[in-house]
Amino acid sequence: MRIALAQLNFLVGDVKGNTDLIIDAAIKARDEQQADLIVFPELTLTGYPPEDLLLRPELIERVQLAIAILCEEIDGITVIFGYPRQGEDGLYNSAGVLQDGDIIAGYDKSLLPNYSVFDEKRYFTSGSDACVVDICGVRVGITICEDIWFNEPTQRAKAAGAQLLVNLNASPFHTGKPTEREELVSRRARENGMPIVYVNLVGGQDQLVFDGGSFVMNAEGRVVMRSGFFCEAQPVVSFDGATPQPSEVIEHQSQEAEIYAALVLGVQDYVQKNGFKGVVLGLSGGIDSALTLAIAVDSLGADRVEVVLMPSRYTADMSNEDAVKQAQTLGVKYHIIPIEPAFRAFLGMLDDEFSGLAEDATEENIQARCRGIILMALSNKSGRMLLTTGNKSEMSVGYATLYGDMAGGFAPIKDVPKTMVYRLSKYRNRGGEVIPERVITRPPSAELKPDQVDSDSLPDYAILDEILRRYIEQDQCVEKIIQAGYDVATVTRITRMVDNNEYKRRQAPPGVRITRRAFGRDRRYPITSGF
Amino acid sequence: MRIALAQLNFLVGDVKGNTDLIIDAAIKARDEQQADLIVFPELTLTGYPPEDLLLRPELIERVQLAIAILCEEIDGITVIFGYPRQGEDGLYNSAGVLQDGDIIAGYDKSLLPNYSVFDEKRYFTSGSDACVVDICGVRVGITICEDIWFNEPTQRAKAAGAQLLVNLNASPFHTGKPTEREELVSRRARENGMPIVYVNLVGGQDQLVFDGGSFVMNAEGRVVMRSGFFCEAQPVVSFDGATPQPSEVIEHQSQEAEIYAALVLGVQDYVQKNGFKGVVLGLSGGIDSALTLAIAVDSLGADRVEVVLMPSRYTADMSNEDAVKQAQTLGVKYHIIPIEPAFRAFLGMLDDEFSGLAEDATEENIQARCRGIILMALSNKSGRMLLTTGNKSEMSVGYATLYGDMAGGFAPIKDVPKTMVYRLSKYRNRGGEVIPERVITRPPSAELKPDQVDSDSLPDYAILDEILRRYIEQDQCVEKIIQAGYDVATVTRITRMVDNNEYKRRQAPPGVRITRRAFGRDRRYPITSGF
């Protein structure tokens, strides 16, 4: 028996396009790969996660129509694909087994994740039965994603006679997830003495990136085939009975490589799937916009990226020099539009209202917002989407201007802590200087008032990021963080800033999730709170 | 037996403040109202909904400490209050019965809503046991909110011997909800032949408003006591055995009165609970900002509200006249800041980039964004929050400028369709003209280019709102809406506009939910979608 793993990039809601993708992959598996079975990711027909599209009756109708088309178009190979199934007592997250023009069996997902980024109990009812089908004389059990994280569904398949398990996934990336996932599945294989075929989705969907990394494990829990990460792939594995034969095993990547690839794919899919011509971004000479530009160019090519330098009275010469240098190195078109005329116009218009009042963050925000207007004007006129350049550290403490530097359709490094911004910048420069060295080594500054540097208002980023990681990703309380050796006043001030800036984050664009807990659907805090 | 119903306004996350509120209410019930029992709303100690604060271990610790304080501070009256209870196998949404310094019994919510605005399965485990306690010789059963929407939990209480049921609620408002809720509870009372004491939360929490309207029903399902709506109240009802004695029954309000009160309370609580000094808003001479101003003044008083007129080259004289007239009628401070200098500055700065290109929405957006900068500058300098003035019809189709007129901390009429904006404006003028008549009768216009009116780009609002209601609130598909008699091209274009503008709504501020399905936590659509 030969099994193909369809690690492909499906578009949420595009039932027709996803149907075509399934047909093409199945025909290729049958004719070019001599596969007997092809396995697709979870909810193949709708993409993942379809969210409240699942509440629209016409989505379910389109899925039923699509299944009829699959039955008509595919033969000569068994296909296991995912779809939402309308049962009498609710909607199920299901897998269908298509053989010779019929759906010969089906499996309803048993364990429905309803934590972190997942809301499956909002939509689905739990299944409770095992599904085992005979394919080329091997009894193949089916489970879906979360089912593999606990032992019961696998045990149930085994009890129903399964010799081999296939598991359909839409498992999103966060740092370390690829190895975490394999360790878990390895345990499951060993506990049940059963080989496992793990097929994952690939692609970006709003804030989620699915990393692929599909694999086949033998009954001893060892990987005998691993496909690539962050790319489409359709590997095929031969089985001797239920025993998988060794095949290509692509290595895991370094942490920086893994995160960088996630960001590139996330940006690429957001831009492509939403039909934008390209992107525009503000290049300040600082490291955040420099890294964002590198990611944009790696995602879309230099042709589809434009940058704007928008110096003010507080911008250092080296900022402009470094920005121009990077734009030239990467071959992207750049504009220079000083913001002074608009900034001066606003100060004049507000002169009466502000007379006698001290300068404060208001004037800094006006500058950031003048830049927002310029960038959005270029975006509106050209049809290129605006990329936002803020990182997770500043998003956490609110060190960013709403409608100013926070403006944009997508925020590639929104979930990347500042210390990781540095690591990724060095990583991107490994084969030659793309981000000017001085951008990496100079002290970071918002350049919104004279001689300003980030360290005027924030602790060292190494300290800040560790406090944030403990508070946001690990839910540690203030006392526990202090006990770990951090300064009382700093921890109190920083955690308070995180709490007080929920309102800003609520209006931020989505960005790629790379940590265990990103802002957005992952961390649902009230704005109004006396906590 | 006398039972007090504590329809009070609790602050999410403020465990200490909520504890004090419980103690004060219990002492008042005991000493001034001669009550034997006081019943509080669902999750009294944390407020509702606490969202991901429930994942923070220190919230649970604070709740445990608070319960110890309640036990110490309250005696001489039985108290039933809500709190998250950490059990061995998970967290429960619970009610505790406090009597003579001890928690003598407890109930764990059985039915956990996980649809619409609710995410309770993200946090809680379901309880399965009835809880019946003896109070003054009456066997009182306890259930929580969703439990009353299905018969099983009430039946279980009855089977366990309950003669009277108390139901703790945090039931949010939408139009028609108060009567819908009573009809349902009436059926429950009749089915089980049991009186029901229904205690609801009151107050605004981000996009939700809890309308109160607590009541007591007799075993025949008739209301014998109803407290007011959208206000705090602590009525007390006498019982003869388990039979409630007639008491004051406050009438239901008209639809306009109900919605208007929800908006006023929503704005008031957002501003107060978040500690803002007051609000600022742009007054254009159009009906949306006129209604928003009236709501703001009714919420906060004229002293705490400031408006800004920001005319452009396209603003009609009557717009300025009407805006000034309303500001004067309501006695709010107003500024006039023409946007021409900033608009001209931006056009000059973009002259090179835009030369040879036709004017389009870009130039309109620049005007809206210049206004956004002025408003945010005044907000930043004064500490007054910016109110956004957009309505649901424009939010649905994206007829609004991101970072322009969409800028702000809270959007009072975000869930109010334009046709209801007119009805509410007339309602507000019932006792005298607050909103100038001409604002209500003139054709609506964005005034962003010469002679522009809304009907250039949108169908009549009566038609638009009906299409939107069917598509958004009722999940009707395009075909079904057309079958109901609407024009094919219009329905196709409008529903497409709704789909395409999810990205804008994602960056919008929260606003008061008044319909069955508001944008925000209520309608979770993907941005990236091929649907």
Contacts between the chains, C-beta under 8 A, distances in Angstrom:
chain1	res1	chain2	res2	distance
A	11	B	528	7.6
A	11	B	529	7.8
A	11	B	530	4.2
A	12	B	526	5.0
A	12	B	528	6.1
A	12	B	529	5.3
A	12	B	530	6.7
A	12	B	531	7.6
A	13	B	526	6.7
A	13	B	529	4.0
A	13	B	530	4.8
A	13	B	531	3.1
A	14	B	529	7.7
A	14	B	530	2.6
A	14	B	531	7.0
A	17	B	530	5.8
A	47	B	530	7.7
A	49	B	526	7.3
A	50	B	526	7.0
A	51	B	524	4.8
A	51	B	525	5.9
A	51	B	526	5.1
A	52	B	523	5.9
A	52	B	524	4.7
A	52	B	525	5.3
A	53	B	525	6.8
A	53	B	526	6.9
A	53	B	529	6.9
A	53	B	531	5.5
A	55	B	475	5.7
A	56	B	475	5.4
A	56	B	477	7.0
A	56	B	531	7.8
A	57	B	475	6.6
A	57	B	477	6.3
A	58	B	477	4.1
A	58	B	478	7.8
A	58	B	479	7.9
A	59	B	531	7.0
A	114	B	114	7.1
A	114	B	121	5.0
A	114	B	122	5.5
A	115	B	122	6.1
A	119	B	119	7.4
A	119	B	122	7.7
A	119	B	524	7.3
A	121	B	114	5.0
A	121	B	121	4.5
A	122	B	114	5.5
A	122	B	115	6.1
A	122	B	119	7.7
A	122	B	524	7.9
A	204	B	528	7.8
A	205	B	526	6.8
A	205	B	528	5.7
A	206	B	526	5.9
A	206	B	527	5.3
A	206	B	528	5.4
A	269	B	528	7.3
A	270	B	528	6.3
A	273	B	528	4.7
A	273	B	530	7.3
A	274	B	503	7.8
A	274	B	527	7.3
A	274	B	528	5.7
A	335	B	353	6.3
A	337	B	349	5.4
A	337	B	350	7.3
A	337	B	353	7.6
A	338	B	349	7.7
A	339	B	349	7.6
A	341	B	345	4.3
A	341	B	348	6.2
A	341	B	349	5.6
A	342	B	342	5.9
A	342	B	345	4.4
A	342	B	346	5.6
A	342	B	349	6.3
A	344	B	345	7.5
A	345	B	341	4.3
A	345	B	342	4.4
A	345	B	344	7.5
A	345	B	345	4.1
A	346	B	342	5.6
A	346	B	373	6.1
A	346	B	374	7.3
A	346	B	377	6.9
A	348	B	341	6.2
A	349	B	337	5.4
A	349	B	338	7.7
A	349	B	339	7.7
A	349	B	341	5.7
A	349	B	342	6.3
A	349	B	374	6.8
A	350	B	337	7.3
A	350	B	374	7.1
A	350	B	377	5.7
A	350	B	378	7.7
A	353	B	335	6.3
A	353	B	337	7.6
A	353	B	378	6.5
A	353	B	381	7.4
A	354	B	381	6.3
A	357	B	381	6.2
A	360	B	380	7.6
A	360	B	381	7.2
A	361	B	380	6.3
A	362	B	377	5.5
A	362	B	380	4.1
A	362	B	381	4.6
A	365	B	376	6.7
A	365	B	377	7.2
A	365	B	380	5.7
A	366	B	373	6.2
A	366	B	377	5.7
A	369	B	369	7.9
A	369	B	372	7.4
A	369	B	373	4.8
A	369	B	376	6.7
A	369	B	403	7.8
A	370	B	373	7.3
A	372	B	369	7.4
A	372	B	403	6.0
A	373	B	346	6.1
A	373	B	366	6.2
A	373	B	369	4.7
A	373	B	370	7.3
A	373	B	373	7.2
A	373	B	403	7.7
A	374	B	346	7.3
A	374	B	349	6.8
A	374	B	350	7.1
A	376	B	365	6.6
A	376	B	369	6.7
A	376	B	402	7.6
A	376	B	403	6.5
A	377	B	346	6.9
A	377	B	350	5.7
A	377	B	362	5.4
A	377	B	365	7.1
A	377	B	366	5.8
A	378	B	350	7.7
A	378	B	353	6.5
A	380	B	360	7.5
A	380	B	361	6.3
A	380	B	362	4.0
A	380	B	365	5.7
A	381	B	353	7.4
A	381	B	354	6.3
A	381	B	357	6.3
A	381	B	360	7.2
A	381	B	362	4.6
A	402	B	376	7.5
A	402	B	407	7.7
A	403	B	369	7.8
A	403	B	372	6.0
A	403	B	373	7.7
A	403	B	376	6.5
A	403	B	403	4.1
A	403	B	407	5.4
A	407	B	402	7.7
A	407	B	403	5.4
A	409	B	503	6.2
A	475	B	55	5.7
A	475	B	56	5.4
A	475	B	57	6.6
A	477	B	56	7.0
A	477	B	57	6.4
A	477	B	58	4.1
A	478	B	58	7.8
A	479	B	58	7.9
A	503	B	274	7.8
A	503	B	409	6.2
A	503	B	509	7.9
A	506	B	509	7.4
A	506	B	510	7.0
A	507	B	507	5.0
A	507	B	508	7.2
A	507	B	509	6.3
A	508	B	507	7.2
A	509	B	503	7.9
A	509	B	506	7.4
A	509	B	507	6.3
A	510	B	506	7.0
A	510	B	527	6.7
A	523	B	52	5.9
A	524	B	51	4.7
A	524	B	52	4.7
A	524	B	119	7.3
A	524	B	122	7.9
A	525	B	51	5.9
A	525	B	52	5.3
A	525	B	53	6.7
A	526	B	12	5.0
A	526	B	13	6.8
A	526	B	49	7.4
A	526	B	50	7.0
A	526	B	51	5.2
A	526	B	53	6.9
A	526	B	205	6.8
A	526	B	206	5.8
A	527	B	206	5.3
A	527	B	274	7.2
A	527	B	510	6.7
A	528	B	11	7.6
A	528	B	12	6.1
A	528	B	204	7.8
A	528	B	205	5.7
A	528	B	206	5.4
A	528	B	269	7.3
A	528	B	270	6.3
A	528	B	273	4.7
A	528	B	274	5.6
A	529	B	11	7.8
A	529	B	12	5.3
A	529	B	13	4.0
A	529	B	14	7.7
A	529	B	53	6.9
A	530	B	11	4.3
A	530	B	12	6.8
A	530	B	13	4.8
A	530	B	14	2.6
A	530	B	17	5.8
A	530	B	47	7.7
A	530	B	273	7.3
A	531	B	12	7.6
A	531	B	13	3.1
A	531	B	14	7.0
A	531	B	53	5.5
A	531	B	56	7.7
A	531	B	59	6.9
